[in-house]
């Protein structure tokens, strides 16, 4: 029975602590990423991503990326979708601002249809925060808790 409460406790912990960057930031748009299938390798996993940033100012930009997770990761997923609110301290995020590496906490659980949470900070000069957490939908049988790294590069 304890295994049912671990993901809930992890997600509550994620929600209770937001990075300092978020305090002086405003929402600049939304980042939507489609994830590849993933095989949890007990101590970590890697997923390829195809993402699109839609800025509040009207422009869109496509990115490719990779999500690496270190920590407990057991199971398999068929892929899914992650959506983040993009926060920035400037009045308008410029094209390419999401390029770079984001790091933070991550957790997923799937039994058939699943959900996940990721809080990540980074981008150009660590000026962007993907907040407050990603909403992730996936299909599979998986439990993952740990530290995540997301690397994004613009599609040319």
Number of C-alpha atoms within 10 A of each C-alpha: 5 6 8 9 9 14 20 14 11 17 20 11 12 19 15 7 10 16 13 10 18 20 10 10 17 17 21 22 21 19 22 21 23 21 23 19 17 19 19 21 15 14 14 19 21 19 18 19 24 17 23 19 23 18 19 14 12 7 12 14 18 19 21 18 22 18 19 16 25 19 18 17 23 18 18 18 23 14 19 20 19 22 22 23 21 27 25 23 17 14 11 15 21 13 14 17 19 27 19 17 20 22 22 18 21 24 26 22 28 19 14 12 14 18 19 22 26 28 25 26 23 22 22 13 11 16 18 26 29 27 24 20 23 23 16 23 20 25 18 20 18 21 23 24 25 18 19 22 20 22 20 22 18 17 13 7
